[in-house]
């Protein structure tokens, strides 16, 4: 039988989903800034706690670290700005790459490898072209290289592509919308909810896909 989450883990996951989904309403509720920061960080922070509660191996703890760094990035974006937040996210991408490469899919179909290889230049070039402020484009391209490598590594991992692979691509799409928000999509009100929905849904899919796969592998 597959190792199933206990009641505490289920409650943590339910609270994570509630925190992440409800944050879509923050723009309409208008909470104090400090409360908004806590609200924003709660969803992925609780996903990190859920991953830690289910961890039974190094891979499980790597996943918890990925989620924790994502939550740190969520908070730092609000408290210290885009660059500092991006550093936390980039650290999370590097940990995720290590996790995915430790769990490479064997054998790997040539078509899937080709798609993974295409993700990197497509993401980096698109990210470079989107910002309206061209002075920041090289830094965005640098960050996007780590983002794209993370998504490519997720795609060629043994974790389910329809959860982890797709979740990583949703993360990529979310960040591309962020970059476009300073360029062709500047001033459009619908962009911010789309950014958050793609980001949190992607993190949730990654977390659940990895946890469930590891639970099957690591069961006694």
ChimeraX commands (.cxc) that place a marker at each C-alpha (Angstrom):
marker #1 position 0.00,0.00,0.00 radius 0.5
marker #1 position 1.15,3.55,-0.75 radius 0.5
marker #1 position 2.08,5.62,2.26 radius 0.5
marker #1 position -0.85,7.96,2.87 radius 0.5
marker #1 position -0.68,11.34,4.60 radius 0.5
marker #1 position -1.80,11.52,8.21 radius 0.5
marker #1 position -4.46,13.89,9.49 radius 0.5
marker #1 position -1.94,16.61,10.35 radius 0.5
marker #1 position -0.38,16.51,6.88 radius 0.5
marker #1 position -3.85,16.69,5.30 radius 0.5
marker #1 position -4.73,19.71,7.41 radius 0.5
marker #1 position -1.48,21.44,6.45 radius 0.5
marker #1 position -2.16,20.79,2.77 radius 0.5
marker #1 position -5.75,22.06,3.07 radius 0.5
marker #1 position -4.53,25.25,4.76 radius 0.5
marker #1 position -1.86,25.68,2.06 radius 0.5
marker #1 position -4.47,25.46,-0.70 radius 0.5
marker #1 position -6.77,27.82,1.18 radius 0.5
marker #1 position -3.98,30.34,1.70 radius 0.5
marker #1 position -2.76,30.20,-1.89 radius 0.5
marker #1 position -6.16,30.29,-3.59 radius 0.5
marker #1 position -7.63,32.95,-1.31 radius 0.5
marker #1 position -4.70,35.28,-2.00 radius 0.5
marker #1 position -6.31,35.98,-5.36 radius 0.5
marker #1 position -8.81,38.09,-3.40 radius 0.5
marker #1 position -6.13,40.21,-1.70 radius 0.5
marker #1 position -6.32,42.96,-4.30 radius 0.5
marker #1 position -10.02,43.40,-3.54 radius 0.5
marker #1 position -9.79,43.01,0.25 radius 0.5
marker #1 position -6.95,45.51,0.65 radius 0.5
marker #1 position -5.37,44.16,3.87 radius 0.5
marker #1 position -2.59,46.04,5.71 radius 0.5
marker #1 position 0.78,45.57,4.02 radius 0.5
marker #1 position 2.18,43.33,6.78 radius 0.5
marker #1 position -0.90,41.11,6.67 radius 0.5
marker #1 position -0.71,40.93,2.89 radius 0.5
marker #1 position 2.91,39.73,3.07 radius 0.5
marker #1 position 1.99,36.97,5.54 radius 0.5
marker #1 position -1.01,36.02,3.42 radius 0.5
marker #1 position 1.07,35.87,0.26 radius 0.5
marker #1 position 3.78,33.73,1.85 radius 0.5
marker #1 position 1.40,31.36,3.62 radius 0.5
marker #1 position 0.43,29.17,0.68 radius 0.5
marker #1 position 3.85,27.99,-0.46 radius 0.5
marker #1 position 5.27,28.11,3.07 radius 0.5
marker #1 position 2.62,25.59,4.11 radius 0.5
marker #1 position 3.44,23.50,1.03 radius 0.5
marker #1 position 7.02,23.42,2.33 radius 0.5
marker #1 position 5.73,22.28,5.72 radius 0.5
marker #1 position 3.59,19.63,4.03 radius 0.5
marker #1 position 6.57,18.37,2.02 radius 0.5
marker #1 position 8.66,18.22,5.20 radius 0.5
marker #1 position 5.91,16.30,6.99 radius 0.5
marker #1 position 5.90,13.71,4.18 radius 0.5
marker #1 position 9.70,13.58,3.67 radius 0.5
marker #1 position 11.35,10.20,4.24 radius 0.5
marker #1 position 14.49,10.66,2.14 radius 0.5
marker #1 position 16.90,13.29,0.86 radius 0.5
marker #1 position 14.66,13.86,-2.15 radius 0.5
marker #1 position 11.75,14.68,0.13 radius 0.5
marker #1 position 13.82,17.22,2.02 radius 0.5
marker #1 position 15.05,18.74,-1.25 radius 0.5
marker #1 position 11.43,19.28,-2.22 radius 0.5
marker #1 position 10.75,20.92,1.14 radius 0.5
marker #1 position 13.73,23.23,0.53 radius 0.5
marker #1 position 12.43,24.13,-2.95 radius 0.5
marker #1 position 9.07,25.13,-1.51 radius 0.5
marker #1 position 10.67,27.00,1.41 radius 0.5
marker #1 position 12.85,29.02,-0.95 radius 0.5
marker #1 position 9.79,29.79,-3.06 radius 0.5
marker #1 position 7.94,31.09,-0.01 radius 0.5
marker #1 position 11.01,33.14,0.91 radius 0.5
marker #1 position 11.00,34.63,-2.57 radius 0.5
marker #1 position 7.31,35.49,-2.25 radius 0.5
marker #1 position 8.00,37.47,0.91 radius 0.5
marker #1 position 11.25,39.09,-0.22 radius 0.5
marker #1 position 9.60,40.39,-3.40 radius 0.5
marker #1 position 7.36,42.47,-1.16 radius 0.5
marker #1 position 9.89,43.44,1.51 radius 0.5
marker #1 position 13.18,43.83,-0.39 radius 0.5
marker #1 position 12.24,44.14,-4.06 radius 0.5
marker #1 position 12.49,42.17,-7.27 radius 0.5
marker #1 position 16.22,41.43,-7.30 radius 0.5
marker #1 position 16.42,40.02,-3.77 radius 0.5
marker #1 position 13.27,37.98,-4.30 radius 0.5
marker #1 position 14.63,36.65,-7.58 radius 0.5
marker #1 position 17.80,35.46,-5.82 radius 0.5
marker #1 position 15.70,33.34,-3.46 radius 0.5
marker #1 position 13.72,31.91,-6.36 radius 0.5
marker #1 position 16.91,31.21,-8.31 radius 0.5
marker #1 position 18.30,29.31,-5.31 radius 0.5
marker #1 position 15.08,27.30,-5.28 radius 0.5
marker #1 position 15.46,26.54,-8.99 radius 0.5
marker #1 position 18.99,25.24,-8.40 radius 0.5
marker #1 position 17.80,22.93,-5.61 radius 0.5
marker #1 position 14.94,21.76,-7.83 radius 0.5
marker #1 position 17.37,20.99,-10.66 radius 0.5
marker #1 position 19.39,18.84,-8.27 radius 0.5
marker #1 position 16.21,17.02,-7.20 radius 0.5
marker #1 position 15.07,16.38,-10.76 radius 0.5
marker #1 position 18.48,15.27,-12.03 radius 0.5
marker #1 position 18.72,12.84,-9.11 radius 0.5
marker #1 position 15.50,11.36,-10.48 radius 0.5
marker #1 position 16.15,11.32,-14.22 radius 0.5
marker #1 position 13.73,9.34,-16.34 radius 0.5
marker #1 position 15.23,6.14,-17.78 radius 0.5
marker #1 position 14.98,5.53,-20.66 radius 0.5
marker #1 position 14.31,9.01,-22.04 radius 0.5
marker #1 position 12.53,9.35,-25.38 radius 0.5
marker #1 position 14.38,11.47,-27.93 radius 0.5
marker #1 position 11.31,13.65,-28.54 radius 0.5
marker #1 position 11.01,14.45,-24.84 radius 0.5
marker #1 position 14.71,15.27,-24.59 radius 0.5
marker #1 position 14.38,17.57,-27.61 radius 0.5
marker #1 position 11.43,19.35,-26.01 radius 0.5
marker #1 position 13.41,19.83,-22.80 radius 0.5
marker #1 position 16.31,21.27,-24.77 radius 0.5
marker #1 position 13.97,23.69,-26.58 radius 0.5
marker #1 position 12.49,24.96,-23.31 radius 0.5
marker #1 position 15.74,26.67,-22.35 radius 0.5
marker #1 position 16.42,28.95,-25.34 radius 0.5
marker #1 position 12.71,29.62,-25.87 radius 0.5
marker #1 position 12.28,30.78,-22.28 radius 0.5
marker #1 position 15.48,32.83,-22.08 radius 0.5
marker #1 position 14.96,34.61,-25.42 radius 0.5
marker #1 position 11.31,35.39,-24.63 radius 0.5
marker #1 position 12.21,36.66,-21.16 radius 0.5
marker #1 position 14.94,38.88,-22.60 radius 0.5
marker #1 position 12.61,40.44,-25.17 radius 0.5
marker #1 position 9.65,41.16,-22.87 radius 0.5
marker #1 position 10.77,43.90,-20.41 radius 0.5
marker #1 position 10.11,47.49,-21.38 radius 0.5
marker #1 position 13.18,48.58,-19.43 radius 0.5
marker #1 position 15.95,47.20,-21.63 radius 0.5
marker #1 position 18.61,47.90,-18.98 radius 0.5
marker #1 position 17.18,45.11,-16.84 radius 0.5
marker #1 position 16.83,42.61,-19.70 radius 0.5
marker #1 position 20.26,40.93,-19.24 radius 0.5
marker #1 position 19.58,40.27,-15.55 radius 0.5
marker #1 position 16.17,38.86,-16.38 radius 0.5
marker #1 position 17.73,36.61,-19.01 radius 0.5
marker #1 position 20.27,35.38,-16.44 radius 0.5
marker #1 position 17.54,34.54,-13.93 radius 0.5
marker #1 position 15.43,32.94,-16.66 radius 0.5
marker #1 position 18.27,30.57,-17.53 radius 0.5
marker #1 position 17.96,29.00,-14.10 radius 0.5
marker #1 position 14.16,29.01,-14.40 radius 0.5
marker #1 position 14.29,27.32,-17.80 radius 0.5
marker #1 position 16.83,24.71,-16.71 radius 0.5
marker #1 position 14.56,23.88,-13.78 radius 0.5
marker #1 position 11.60,23.32,-16.09 radius 0.5
marker #1 position 13.69,21.26,-18.52 radius 0.5
marker #1 position 15.03,19.10,-15.70 radius 0.5
marker #1 position 11.49,18.59,-14.39 radius 0.5
marker #1 position 10.36,17.49,-17.84 radius 0.5
marker #1 position 13.01,14.78,-18.12 radius 0.5
marker #1 position 12.60,13.57,-14.53 radius 0.5
marker #1 position 10.70,10.44,-13.58 radius 0.5
marker #1 position 8.08,12.53,-11.81 radius 0.5
marker #1 position 4.72,12.68,-13.66 radius 0.5
marker #1 position 4.86,15.19,-16.48 radius 0.5
marker #1 position 1.18,16.10,-16.12 radius 0.5
marker #1 position 1.81,17.25,-12.56 radius 0.5
marker #1 position 5.48,18.12,-12.02 radius 0.5
marker #1 position 6.45,18.86,-15.63 radius 0.5
marker #1 position 3.33,20.90,-16.26 radius 0.5
marker #1 position 3.70,22.63,-12.89 radius 0.5
marker #1 position 7.22,23.72,-13.79 radius 0.5
marker #1 position 6.00,25.09,-17.13 radius 0.5
marker #1 position 3.24,26.99,-15.31 radius 0.5
marker #1 position 5.95,28.53,-13.12 radius 0.5
marker #1 position 7.78,29.58,-16.29 radius 0.5
marker #1 position 4.61,31.10,-17.73 radius 0.5
marker #1 position 3.95,32.99,-14.50 radius 0.5
marker #1 position 7.39,34.60,-14.57 radius 0.5
marker #1 position 7.05,35.49,-18.25 radius 0.5
marker #1 position 3.83,37.32,-17.43 radius 0.5
marker #1 position 5.73,39.19,-14.70 radius 0.5
marker #1 position 8.32,40.31,-17.23 radius 0.5
marker #1 position 5.60,41.23,-19.74 radius 0.5
marker #1 position 3.93,43.33,-17.05 radius 0.5
marker #1 position 6.80,45.80,-17.42 radius 0.5
marker #1 position 6.49,45.76,-21.21 radius 0.5
marker #1 position 3.65,44.87,-23.58 radius 0.5
marker #1 position 1.18,44.05,-20.79 radius 0.5
marker #1 position 1.95,47.07,-18.62 radius 0.5
marker #1 position -1.06,48.50,-16.82 radius 0.5
marker #1 position -3.43,45.60,-17.53 radius 0.5
marker #1 position -5.31,44.66,-14.35 radius 0.5
marker #1 position -5.86,41.01,-15.23 radius 0.5
marker #1 position -2.15,40.19,-15.41 radius 0.5
marker #1 position -1.44,40.07,-11.65 radius 0.5
marker #1 position -4.18,37.48,-10.87 radius 0.5
marker #1 position -2.95,35.36,-13.78 radius 0.5
marker #1 position 0.63,35.56,-12.48 radius 0.5
marker #1 position -0.41,34.35,-9.03 radius 0.5
marker #1 position -2.80,31.65,-10.29 radius 0.5
marker #1 position -0.17,30.14,-12.58 radius 0.5
marker #1 position 2.55,30.37,-9.93 radius 0.5
marker #1 position 0.64,28.84,-7.03 radius 0.5
marker #1 position -1.05,26.16,-9.14 radius 0.5
marker #1 position 2.38,25.27,-10.55 radius 0.5
marker #1 position 3.97,25.01,-7.11 radius 0.5
marker #1 position 1.03,22.92,-5.88 radius 0.5
marker #1 position 1.28,20.52,-8.83 radius 0.5
marker #1 position 5.04,20.17,-8.34 radius 0.5
marker #1 position 4.69,19.52,-4.61 radius 0.5
marker #1 position 1.91,16.95,-4.90 radius 0.5
marker #1 position 3.48,15.17,-7.87 radius 0.5
marker #1 position 6.86,14.77,-6.19 radius 0.5
marker #1 position 5.40,13.82,-2.79 radius 0.5
marker #1 position 3.16,11.13,-4.25 radius 0.5
marker #1 position 5.94,9.65,-6.38 radius 0.5
marker #1 position 8.36,9.57,-3.47 radius 0.5
marker #1 position 5.70,8.05,-1.21 radius 0.5
marker #1 position 5.38,5.11,-3.59 radius 0.5
marker #1 position 9.16,4.76,-3.84 radius 0.5
marker #1 position 9.98,5.16,-0.17 radius 0.5
marker #1 position 7.16,3.11,1.39 radius 0.5
marker #1 position 8.43,0.35,3.72 radius 0.5
marker link #1:1,2 radius 0.2
marker link #1:2,3 radius 0.2
marker link #1:3,4 radius 0.2
marker link #1:4,5 radius 0.2
marker link #1:5,6 radius 0.2
marker link #1:6,7 radius 0.2
marker link #1:7,8 radius 0.2
marker link #1:8,9 radius 0.2
marker link #1:9,10 radius 0.2
marker link #1:10,11 radius 0.2
marker link #1:11,12 radius 0.2
marker link #1:12,13 radius 0.2
marker link #1:13,14 radius 0.2
marker link #1:14,15 radius 0.2
marker link #1:15,16 radius 0.2
marker link #1:16,17 radius 0.2
marker link #1:17,18 radius 0.2
marker link #1:18,19 radius 0.2
marker link #1:19,20 radius 0.2
marker link #1:20,21 radius 0.2
marker link #1:21,22 radius 0.2
marker link #1:22,23 radius 0.2
marker link #1:23,24 radius 0.2
marker link #1:24,25 radius 0.2
marker link #1:25,26 radius 0.2
marker link #1:26,27 radius 0.2
marker link #1:27,28 radius 0.2
marker link #1:28,29 radius 0.2
marker link #1:29,30 radius 0.2
marker link #1:30,31 radius 0.2
marker link #1:31,32 radius 0.2
marker link #1:32,33 radius 0.2
marker link #1:33,34 radius 0.2
marker link #1:34,35 radius 0.2
marker link #1:35,36 radius 0.2
marker link #1:36,37 radius 0.2
marker link #1:37,38 radius 0.2
marker link #1:38,39 radius 0.2
marker link #1:39,40 radius 0.2
marker link #1:40,41 radius 0.2
marker link #1:41,42 radius 0.2
marker link #1:42,43 radius 0.2
marker link #1:43,44 radius 0.2
marker link #1:44,45 radius 0.2
marker link #1:45,46 radius 0.2
marker link #1:46,47 radius 0.2
marker link #1:47,48 radius 0.2
marker link #1:48,49 radius 0.2
marker link #1:49,50 radius 0.2
marker link #1:50,51 radius 0.2
marker link #1:51,52 radius 0.2
marker link #1:52,53 radius 0.2
marker link #1:53,54 radius 0.2
marker link #1:54,55 radius 0.2
marker link #1:55,56 radius 0.2
marker link #1:56,57 radius 0.2
marker link #1:57,58 radius 0.2
marker link #1:58,59 radius 0.2
marker link #1:59,60 radius 0.2
marker link #1:60,61 radius 0.2
marker link #1:61,62 radius 0.2
marker link #1:62,63 radius 0.2
marker link #1:63,64 radius 0.2
marker link #1:64,65 radius 0.2
marker link #1:65,66 radius 0.2
marker link #1:66,67 radius 0.2
marker link #1:67,68 radius 0.2
marker link #1:68,69 radius 0.2
marker link #1:69,70 radius 0.2
marker link #1:70,71 radius 0.2
marker link #1:71,72 radius 0.2
marker link #1:72,73 radius 0.2
marker link #1:73,74 radius 0.2
marker link #1:74,75 radius 0.2
marker link #1:75,76 radius 0.2
marker link #1:76,77 radius 0.2
marker link #1:77,78 radius 0.2
marker link #1:78,79 radius 0.2
marker link #1:79,80 radius 0.2
marker link #1:80,81 radius 0.2
marker link #1:81,82 radius 0.2
marker link #1:82,83 radius 0.2
marker link #1:83,84 radius 0.2
marker link #1:84,85 radius 0.2
marker link #1:85,86 radius 0.2
marker link #1:86,87 radius 0.2
marker link #1:87,88 radius 0.2
marker link #1:88,89 radius 0.2
marker link #1:89,90 radius 0.2
marker link #1:90,91 radius 0.2
marker link #1:91,92 radius 0.2
marker link #1:92,93 radius 0.2
marker link #1:93,94 radius 0.2
marker link #1:94,95 radius 0.2
marker link #1:95,96 radius 0.2
marker link #1:96,97 radius 0.2
marker link #1:97,98 radius 0.2
marker link #1:98,99 radius 0.2
marker link #1:99,100 radius 0.2
marker link #1:100,101 radius 0.2
marker link #1:101,102 radius 0.2
marker link #1:102,103 radius 0.2
marker link #1:103,104 radius 0.2
marker link #1:104,105 radius 0.2
marker link #1:105,106 radius 0.2
marker link #1:106,107 radius 0.2
marker link #1:107,108 radius 0.2
marker link #1:108,109 radius 0.2
marker link #1:109,110 radius 0.2
marker link #1:110,111 radius 0.2
marker link #1:111,112 radius 0.2
marker link #1:112,113 radius 0.2
marker link #1:113,114 radius 0.2
marker link #1:114,115 radius 0.2
marker link #1:115,116 radius 0.2
marker link #1:116,117 radius 0.2
marker link #1:117,118 radius 0.2
marker link #1:118,119 radius 0.2
marker link #1:119,120 radius 0.2
marker link #1:120,121 radius 0.2
marker link #1:121,122 radius 0.2
marker link #1:122,123 radius 0.2
marker link #1:123,124 radius 0.2
marker link #1:124,125 radius 0.2
marker link #1:125,126 radius 0.2
marker link #1:126,127 radius 0.2
marker link #1:127,128 radius 0.2
marker link #1:128,129 radius 0.2
marker link #1:129,130 radius 0.2
marker link #1:130,131 radius 0.2
marker link #1:131,132 radius 0.2
marker link #1:132,133 radius 0.2
marker link #1:133,134 radius 0.2
marker link #1:134,135 radius 0.2
marker link #1:135,136 radius 0.2
marker link #1:136,137 radius 0.2
marker link #1:137,138 radius 0.2
marker link #1:138,139 radius 0.2
marker link #1:139,140 radius 0.2
marker link #1:140,141 radius 0.2
marker link #1:141,142 radius 0.2
marker link #1:142,143 radius 0.2
marker link #1:143,144 radius 0.2
marker link #1:144,145 radius 0.2
marker link #1:145,146 radius 0.2
marker link #1:146,147 radius 0.2
marker link #1:147,148 radius 0.2
marker link #1:148,149 radius 0.2
marker link #1:149,150 radius 0.2
marker link #1:150,151 radius 0.2
marker link #1:151,152 radius 0.2
marker link #1:152,153 radius 0.2
marker link #1:153,154 radius 0.2
marker link #1:154,155 radius 0.2
marker link #1:155,156 radius 0.2
marker link #1:156,157 radius 0.2
marker link #1:157,158 radius 0.2
marker link #1:158,159 radius 0.2
marker link #1:159,160 radius 0.2
marker link #1:160,161 radius 0.2
marker link #1:161,162 radius 0.2
marker link #1:162,163 radius 0.2
marker link #1:163,164 radius 0.2
marker link #1:164,165 radius 0.2
marker link #1:165,166 radius 0.2
marker link #1:166,167 radius 0.2
marker link #1:167,168 radius 0.2
marker link #1:168,169 radius 0.2
marker link #1:169,170 radius 0.2
marker link #1:170,171 radius 0.2
marker link #1:171,172 radius 0.2
marker link #1:172,173 radius 0.2
marker link #1:173,174 radius 0.2
marker link #1:174,175 radius 0.2
marker link #1:175,176 radius 0.2
marker link #1:176,177 radius 0.2
marker link #1:177,178 radius 0.2
marker link #1:178,179 radius 0.2
marker link #1:179,180 radius 0.2
marker link #1:180,181 radius 0.2
marker link #1:181,182 radius 0.2
marker link #1:182,183 radius 0.2
marker link #1:183,184 radius 0.2
marker link #1:184,185 radius 0.2
marker link #1:185,186 radius 0.2
marker link #1:186,187 radius 0.2
marker link #1:187,188 radius 0.2
marker link #1:188,189 radius 0.2
marker link #1:189,190 radius 0.2
marker link #1:190,191 radius 0.2
marker link #1:191,192 radius 0.2
marker link #1:192,193 radius 0.2
marker link #1:193,194 radius 0.2
marker link #1:194,195 radius 0.2
marker link #1:195,196 radius 0.2
marker link #1:196,197 radius 0.2
marker link #1:197,198 radius 0.2
marker link #1:198,199 radius 0.2
marker link #1:199,200 radius 0.2
marker link #1:200,201 radius 0.2
marker link #1:201,202 radius 0.2
marker link #1:202,203 radius 0.2
marker link #1:203,204 radius 0.2
marker link #1:204,205 radius 0.2
marker link #1:205,206 radius 0.2
marker link #1:206,207 radius 0.2
marker link #1:207,208 radius 0.2
marker link #1:208,209 radius 0.2
marker link #1:209,210 radius 0.2
marker link #1:210,211 radius 0.2
marker link #1:211,212 radius 0.2
marker link #1:212,213 radius 0.2
marker link #1:213,214 radius 0.2
marker link #1:214,215 radius 0.2
marker link #1:215,216 radius 0.2
marker link #1:216,217 radius 0.2
marker link #1:217,218 radius 0.2
marker link #1:218,219 radius 0.2
marker link #1:219,220 radius 0.2
view
